[in-house]
């Protein structure tokens, strides 16, 4: 299981996550912040759980590229 978390409130809209992983991230047209596609919101933390471990690499690249470090990727 791969768990991706985005702390959206702290997003600065740099678009690096979308460049690294356009399958799981997109930019909101409303406020210019990152959106973790198909995620669940829990008090500002958007979480996506996926069984496919193959996606972990692109998600980790997005997390490393984020200048404000608001993306985490955990493999269980």
N, C-alpha and C positions, 0 to 999 in steps of 0.2 A: 504494500500500500504506500502510495506517495501522497503526502499532505502538503498542499501549497497554501500559504497564508499571505494576504495582502492587507496592510494597515493603510487603507485608502485615504483617510483623513490627512495623513502626512505627505501624500503624493505631491510632487512639485510639477508634474506634467512634462517630464523630460523626454518621454517616449522610448527610452532605452529598452524597457521590458518588452514592448511591442516589436521592436527591431530584432531582439534576441529570440522571442517566442510568440509569434503572431497567432499561433493556434490557441493559446490560453489567455492572452492579454489583448486588449484593445483600448483605445483612448475614447473617453466620453465626449460627445459633441456638446453636451450641456455645460460641463465645467472644466473640460480639458485634463481631467485626471484619469489615471489608469483604472481599468475594469478587469477583474479576474472573471473570465467567462464561465457561466454556470455555477458560480460559487454561492455559498450561503453566508448571510451577514449575521454576525453576533457582536453587537456593540462596537461597530466600526472595524472589526476584523473579518475580512472576507476569506472564507476557507473552501477549498476544493479538495476532495479526496478521490483519488484514482487508483485503480488496481494495476495499471500498466506502468511498470518500472522503466520502460524505454523512454518515457517522456521526462524523466527526472533530469537528464542532462540539459535539455533546452531550458527547463525551469530554473535550474541552478545557474545557468549562464545569465538569465534575466535577473536573478537575485544578486549575482556578483556585479552586474552592470549598474544596478540601482545606486545612485549617488547618496540617497538618504536612507538606504538599508531598511526598507519597509517590506521586503519580500523574504519569506523564509520557506525552505523546502526541507521536508523531513521524510526519510524513507524508513518504513517499519517492516 
